Amino acid sequence: MSITEHQESIPEELGKLPITELTTCPHEAFARLRDTSPAIPVESAGHRYWAITRYEDVRRVLSDPSVARDRTKHGNKVNPGRAVRTDAKHPRVPRGVRQSPFYEEGERHQLLRNTLGTIFTPRKMAELTRKVRDSAEELLETFHRGQPIDFLTDYAYPISGKVICAIAGIAGNERNIRAAIDVEALLTPVVSEVERAARSLADWAAEIADAKRQEPGDDVFTTLLRFHDEGLMTSEELTSSYVFLLIGGMEVAITIGNGAFTFMTHPGELAKALARPELFDTCVDEIVRYESNFRFLSPHVVTQALHFDGVTVPPGELLLISLGAANRDPHQFDEPDTFDITRTTTGHLGFGHGVHRCPGAQLGKAEVAVALQMFFERFPRTALVDPPDQARWQPGKFKRRLEALPVIPL
């Protein structure tokens, strides 16, 4: 069946359903999407996407080889009839910021994952965990009881930035930390901000490649440069791989921030962790389940028709796969809207699933656990500056992160 024939079977009234509610109350919106259909067409930025929100469906799609993550490579397979309206503006970003081999399947993807695997040896994990502790201790010494700070910009981002710089083999200076923070702008709904950040990151990656060519080291960025020089990836792919690693490293800062906010809005759970410090090591999975970093993953391409309990998604369509919705599916987790750091979270999808599951999950969990434990043991009565319902969450359909987290260390 052709794309045109498939197009005729798509319900027009659902094809224009917006997902703007996700900005302010995503979990209520997710529940409605889960209850409505296993695959429901929604409008975003003038185009139709299919929202996949139920746990079993999300897990299946993430491990389905016919669902492609690399939209750039499979762009010719995307249905041009997906346009719902023509007035939406889309950011123009350099190809080098959106064409990473990390998004592929197959041998090259496995080669890159194996390269990242060299980071996570016991010795290097211990070194990086010490980096987290040293960075946290240094920052905590600058905080004073009763004096407000922004937990994100003053604590979470600097810690994660220094760790990803150590992994990459680059200096933890202002320029590189700024680049690490800039990656967060790539998934905002502000077109001009996305374009600015993309240009800045492309320039930064080119500078880093030149520096690594002059002074190679025993680090991931040097290894990726060697792959480029051996013809295993293009210059654009090298740039995007550098950016991809920054994105992955800075995801940890979002989890640290979401975890701190969740603890401060659930003081009983924080009291449990402070009374039993070992819970800080195990609670990260519950944080990632309860307040997943992603509302939706970046769009995936359907290359073969997908069938969901009476609904067929034609080839050529784009999927919006929701980890946040899946992780609160009541068919998978009892009382999913309850934050409980002693619950068993086996099977949660906060780190993805299948061949693209986050390769740095173990390091990320250690980083979050150490950062939260050190902060709250030093300032156990820390309070939010603003009421929880006034928290400023980043708008847009992708990330679930706070734009700021003003707190008073106590």
Long-range contacts (C-beta under 8 A, 24 or more apart in sequence): 1-314, 3-79, 3-81, 3-314, 3-315, 3-316, 4-81, 6-79, 6-305, 6-314, 6-315, 6-316, 7-79, 7-81, 7-314, 9-312, 9-314, 10-41, 10-48, 10-314, 11-41, 14-40, 14-41, 14-42, 15-41, 15-43, 15-48, 15-84, 16-43, 16-48, 16-84, 17-41, 17-42, 17-43, 18-42, 18-43, 18-44, 19-43, 19-44, 19-51, 19-320, 19-397, 22-295, 22-397, 23-393, 23-395, 23-396, 24-393, 26-295, 26-324, 26-400, 27-324, 27-328, 27-337, 30-322, 30-324, 30-325, 30-328, 31-325, 31-328, 33-322, 33-325, 34-325, 34-329, 37-311, 38-308, 38-309, 38-310, 38-311, 39-306, 39-308, 39-311, 39-313, 39-319, 40-311, 42-320, 43-84, 43-85, 44-320, 44-397, 45-88, 45-90, 46-83, 46-84, 46-85, 46-86, 46-87, 46-88, 47-82, 47-83, 47-84, 47-88, 47-318, 48-82, 48-83, 48-84, 48-317, 48-318, 49-82, 49-299, 49-317, 49-318, 49-319, 49-320, 50-302, 50-313, 50-317, 50-318, 50-319, 50-320, 51-296, 51-319, 51-320, 51-322, 52-308, 52-319, 52-320, 52-321, 52-322, 53-322, 53-325, 53-326, 53-329, 54-325, 54-326, 54-329, 54-331, 55-326, 55-327, 55-329, 55-331, 55-332, 55-349, 56-331, 56-332, 57-308, 57-326, 58-321, 58-322, 58-323, 58-325, 58-326, 58-349, 58-353, 59-326, 59-347, 59-349, 59-353, 61-300, 61-306, 61-319, 61-321, 62-321, 62-349, 62-352, 62-353, 62-354, 62-356, 63-353, 63-354, 63-355, 64-306, 65-105, 66-302, 66-303, 66-304, 66-306, 67-300, 67-301, 67-302, 67-303, 67-306, 67-319, 68-105, 68-300, 68-301, 68-303, 69-103, 69-104, 69-105, 69-298, 69-300, 69-301, 69-356, 70-103, 70-104, 70-301, 71-298, 71-299, 71-300, 71-301, 71-318, 72-98, 72-99, 72-103, 73-99, 73-103, 73-104, 74-301, 74-303, 77-301, 77-303, 77-315, 77-316, 78-301, 78-316, 78-317, 78-318, 79-314, 79-315, 79-316, 79-317, 82-316, 82-317, 82-318, 89-191, 90-191, 91-191, 91-194, 91-195, 91-198, 92-195, 93-186, 93-194, 93-195, 93-198, 93-199, 94-198, 94-199, 94-202, 94-236, 94-239, 95-236, 95-240, 96-202, 96-205, 96-235, 96-236, 96-237, 96-238, 96-239, 96-240, 96-243, 97-186, 97-198, 97-201, 97-202, 97-239, 97-240, 97-243, 98-198, 98-240, 99-234, 99-236, 99-237, 99-240, 100-237, 100-240, 100-241, 100-243, 100-244, 101-233, 101-237, 101-241, 102-240, 102-241, 102-244, 103-356, 105-355, 108-232, 108-233, 109-355, 111-227, 111-232, 112-224, 112-241, 113-355, 113-359, 115-220, 115-223, 115-224, 115-227, 116-220, 116-359, 116-360, 117-359, 118-220, 118-223, 119-167, 119-220, 119-360, 119-363, 120-359, 120-360, 120-362, 120-363, 125-362, 125-363, 125-366, 127-166, 128-163, 128-166, 128-167, 128-363, 128-366, 128-367, 129-366, 129-367, 129-370, 131-162, 131-163, 131-166, 132-159, 132-163, 132-366, 132-367, 132-370, 132-371, 133-370, 133-374, 135-159, 135-162, 135-163, 136-370, 136-371, 136-374, 136-375, 137-374, 140-374, 140-375, 140-378, 143-378, 143-379, 143-409, 144-409, 145-379, 145-409, 145-410, 146-408, 146-409, 146-410, 147-408, 147-409, 148-385, 148-406, 148-407, 148-408, 149-406, 149-407, 149-408, 149-409, 150-404, 150-405, 150-406, 150-407, 151-257, 151-260, 151-375, 151-405, 151-406, 151-407, 152-253, 152-257, 152-402, 152-404, 152-405, 153-404, 155-256, 155-371, 155-375, 156-253, 156-254, 156-256, 156-257, 156-260, 156-371, 156-405, 157-181, 157-250, 157-253, 159-252, 159-253, 159-256, 159-367, 159-371, 160-249, 160-250, 160-252, 160-253, 160-256, 160-367, 161-249, 161-250, 161-253, 163-249, 163-252, 163-367, 164-245, 164-246, 164-248, 164-249, 164-250, 167-219, 167-220, 167-245, 167-249, 168-208, 168-219, 168-220, 168-221, 168-242, 168-245, 168-246, 168-249, 169-212, 169-217, 169-218, 169-219, 169-220, 169-221, 169-222, 170-208, 170-211, 170-219, 170-221, 175-204, 176-204, 179-204, 179-246, 180-246, 180-249, 180-250, 181-250, 183-243, 183-246, 183-247, 183-250, 184-250, 184-254, 184-394, 184-399, 184-401, 186-247, 187-298, 187-396, 187-398, 187-399, 188-394, 188-395, 188-396, 189-395, 189-396, 189-397, 201-243, 201-246, 202-239, 202-243, 205-238, 205-239, 205-242, 205-243, 206-239, 208-242, 209-235, 209-238, 209-239, 209-242, 220-245, 221-245, 248-358, 248-360, 249-360, 251-293, 251-358, 251-364, 252-364, 252-367, 252-368, 254-293, 254-399, 254-400, 254-401, 255-284, 255-287, 255-288, 255-293, 255-364, 255-368, 256-367, 256-368, 256-371, 256-372, 257-401, 257-402, 257-405, 258-287, 258-291, 258-293, 258-400, 258-401, 258-402, 259-283, 259-284, 259-287, 259-291, 259-368, 259-372, 260-372, 260-375, 260-376, 260-405, 260-407, 261-291, 261-384, 261-388, 261-391, 261-402, 261-405, 262-287, 262-290, 262-291, 262-339, 263-372, 263-376, 264-382, 264-383, 264-384, 264-407, 265-384, 265-388, 266-339, 269-339, 269-340, 269-341, 270-376, 270-380, 272-341, 272-342, 273-341, 273-372, 273-373, 273-376, 274-376, 274-377, 274-380, 277-373, 277-377, 279-341, 279-342, 280-369, 280-370, 280-372, 280-373, 281-365, 281-366, 281-369, 282-341, 283-341, 283-369, 284-364, 284-365, 284-368, 284-369, 285-345, 285-348, 285-350, 285-365, 286-339, 286-340, 286-341, 286-343, 286-345, 287-341, 287-368, 288-327, 288-348, 288-350, 288-351, 289-327, 289-328, 289-333, 289-345, 289-348, 289-350, 290-327, 290-328, 290-339, 291-400, 292-323, 292-324, 292-327, 292-349, 292-350, 292-400, 293-323, 293-350, 293-399, 293-400, 293-401, 294-322, 294-323, 294-324, 294-398, 294-399, 294-400, 295-322, 295-324, 295-396, 295-397, 295-398, 295-399, 295-400, 296-320, 296-321, 296-322, 296-323, 296-324, 296-397, 296-398, 297-321, 297-322, 297-323, 297-352, 297-398, 298-398, 320-397, 323-349, 323-350, 323-352, 324-400, 378-409, 379-409, 379-410, 380-410, 381-410, 382-407, 382-408, 382-409, 382-410, 383-407, 383-408, 383-410, 384-408
